[in-house]
């Protein structure tokens, strides 16, 4: 099953909103949801090409970063996910 992943940091001011939007979209679209603290799991973040927060990625066989250092609104995130998943 596809999964939305939010890469975040504790002191990032935009991360709480990114997590809220991504979690709502994941629930609405029936996707799994995961949060990755890049300070705790830097290797995973770098493997996924993430070096800034918040970043939102879609994992569906491979990880594709949809948004870097920005918080999309729910509709924009849904469109990006649907574009990839078909």
N, C-alpha and C positions, 0 to 999 in steps of 0.2 A: 504494500500500500504506500502511496505517496505521502511525504511528510514535509510540513513546513518547519524550518529551523530558524530560530532567532539567535544570532550571535550578539552577545551583550557584555557589558562590564558594569560592575556595581556603581561606579561614579559617573556613568553616562547619563546626562539629563534627559535624553530623548529615548532611552531604552525602555522605560516603563510603558510609554505609549506604543512603541513598536511591538512589544510583547502583547499588549492588550489587543491591538488591531490584528496581529497575526493569529492569536489564539481564537478570536471571534471568527475570522475567515476560515481557519482550519475546521472549526466545529461546523460552520455553515456548509462547507464543501465536503465534509466527511473525511478529512485528512488527519493523519497523525500529527502531533505537535511536539516540538522539543525546544528547550532553551539551552544554549551552550555559553557558559561564561568563558570568554576568551583568555582571561587571566588564569583560570583553573585548567583549561584544556587548549592551550596555545597550539599544540601540535595539530589537533583536529581542525582548528580554525585555519591554520596555514595550509593544511592539506586541501581545504575547501576553497582556498584563495581569499580568505577573509583576514584583513588586517585592521579594519576600522569598525566602529559600532555606531548605531545599530546596523546590522546587516541581516537581511532576510533571504533565505535560500529555500529552494525546493529540491528535495531528494526523491528521485524516482528512477532508481537504477544508478544514477550518478547525481552529484550535487551541482546545481546551477544557482549561482547567486543572482537574485532578482533585483535587489536594492542594496546599495552600499551607502552608509552614512546618511540615510534619509528615512523618513517614516511616511510611507504612502498611506492614502486613505483606503478604507476597506474596498471600495469599488475598483480602485486602481490595482490593488493587490489581487483581487479576484480575477480581473482581466488578465493580468500577467500569468497567473497560475493556469487559467483555462486555455491560454494561448499555447502553453507547453503541453498540457495534458490532453488537449483536444476536446 
